[in-house]
Amino acid sequence: MTPTYAGAMPSYRVTMTMGALAPGIDPAVVLPTARAAGMQLTTVEAADVAVVARTARITIRFTGEDAEVATQISSHIVAVTGTVAAVTGAKVSQRVRGGWVPVDSE
């Protein structure tokens, strides 16, 4: 486990590659849906949508006790987001010394 400062919880993020919207879904609801899913389980620090190589990506940054919990939270975020749009890929990473390190999904 990565050391934290003064009892602070580590930061994690899930980055989802997005596909088609579910029928009848307004694109404006996808990011708030993903953010709300995270907020059901933990503190969401940030939420962002970007277009990379003509593909939408949603990133939700959140706190978690450890990598196992972060993976569970990420799975929940992906599942809920998947109800409004196809999630074609997802990666979980942890903030470590100013950078993002992939979290093993084992």
C-alpha positions as CSV (number, residue, x, y, z in Angstrom):
1,M,0.0,0.0,0.0
2,T,1.2,3.5,-0.8
3,P,1.9,5.7,2.2
4,T,-0.6,8.6,2.7
5,Y,-0.2,11.9,4.4
6,A,-1.8,12.8,7.7
7,G,-4.6,10.1,7.4
8,A,-5.5,11.2,3.9
9,M,-7.1,8.4,1.7
10,P,-5.2,7.6,-1.5
11,S,-6.6,9.0,-4.8
12,Y,-7.7,6.7,-7.6
13,R,-9.3,7.2,-11.0
14,V,-11.2,5.1,-13.4
15,T,-10.9,6.1,-17.1
16,M,-13.6,4.7,-19.3
17,T,-13.6,4.6,-23.0
18,M,-17.2,5.3,-24.2
19,G,-19.2,3.9,-27.0
20,A,-22.7,4.5,-28.2
21,L,-25.4,6.0,-26.0
22,A,-28.3,3.9,-24.8
23,P,-31.5,4.6,-26.8
24,G,-33.1,7.8,-25.8
25,I,-30.3,9.0,-23.5
26,D,-29.2,12.6,-23.7
27,P,-25.3,12.8,-23.9
28,A,-25.4,15.4,-21.1
29,V,-26.5,12.8,-18.5
30,V,-23.5,10.4,-19.0
31,L,-20.9,12.3,-16.9
32,P,-23.3,13.2,-14.1
33,T,-24.4,9.5,-14.0
34,A,-20.8,8.4,-13.7
35,R,-20.1,11.0,-11.0
36,A,-23.2,10.0,-9.0
37,A,-22.3,6.3,-9.1
38,G,-19.0,7.1,-7.5
39,M,-20.6,9.4,-4.9
40,Q,-22.8,6.5,-3.8
41,L,-19.7,4.8,-2.4
42,T,-17.0,7.3,-1.8
43,T,-15.8,10.9,-2.1
44,V,-15.5,12.0,-5.8
45,E,-12.6,14.4,-6.2
46,A,-13.1,15.2,-9.9
47,A,-15.1,14.2,-13.0
48,D,-14.1,15.0,-16.5
49,V,-14.9,14.1,-20.1
50,A,-12.5,14.4,-23.0
51,V,-12.2,13.4,-26.6
52,V,-9.0,11.5,-27.4
53,A,-8.5,10.2,-30.9
54,R,-12.1,10.9,-31.7
55,T,-13.3,8.7,-28.8
56,A,-15.0,10.0,-25.7
57,R,-13.3,9.2,-22.4
58,I,-14.8,9.8,-18.9
59,T,-12.5,10.0,-15.9
60,I,-13.8,9.8,-12.4
61,R,-11.2,10.6,-9.6
62,F,-12.1,9.3,-6.2
63,T,-10.7,8.3,-2.8
64,G,-10.3,4.7,-1.7
65,E,-8.8,2.8,1.2
66,D,-6.7,0.6,-1.0
67,A,-6.4,-0.9,-4.5
68,E,-8.9,-3.7,-3.8
69,V,-11.6,-1.2,-2.7
70,A,-10.8,1.1,-5.6
71,T,-11.3,-1.7,-8.0
72,Q,-14.7,-2.4,-6.5
73,I,-15.7,1.2,-6.6
74,S,-14.5,1.4,-10.2
75,S,-16.6,-1.7,-11.2
76,H,-19.6,0.0,-9.7
77,I,-19.0,3.2,-11.6
78,V,-18.5,1.3,-14.9
79,A,-21.7,-0.8,-14.3
80,V,-23.9,2.2,-13.6
81,T,-22.4,4.3,-16.4
82,G,-23.0,1.3,-18.7
83,T,-26.8,1.8,-18.1
84,V,-26.7,5.0,-20.1
85,A,-23.8,4.4,-22.6
86,A,-21.6,1.6,-23.7
87,V,-18.4,1.4,-21.8
88,T,-15.9,-0.2,-24.2
89,G,-12.9,-0.2,-21.9
90,A,-11.9,0.9,-18.4
91,K,-8.6,1.4,-16.5
92,V,-8.0,2.0,-12.9
93,S,-5.0,3.9,-11.6
94,Q,-3.7,5.3,-8.4
95,R,-2.1,8.7,-7.8
96,V,1.5,8.1,-6.7
97,R,4.0,11.0,-6.2
98,G,2.4,13.2,-8.9
99,G,1.8,10.5,-11.4
100,W,-0.8,7.8,-12.2
101,V,0.2,4.2,-11.7
102,P,-2.1,1.3,-13.1
103,V,-3.8,-0.8,-10.5
104,D,-3.6,-4.5,-11.0
105,S,-7.1,-6.0,-11.4
106,E,-6.2,-9.3,-9.7
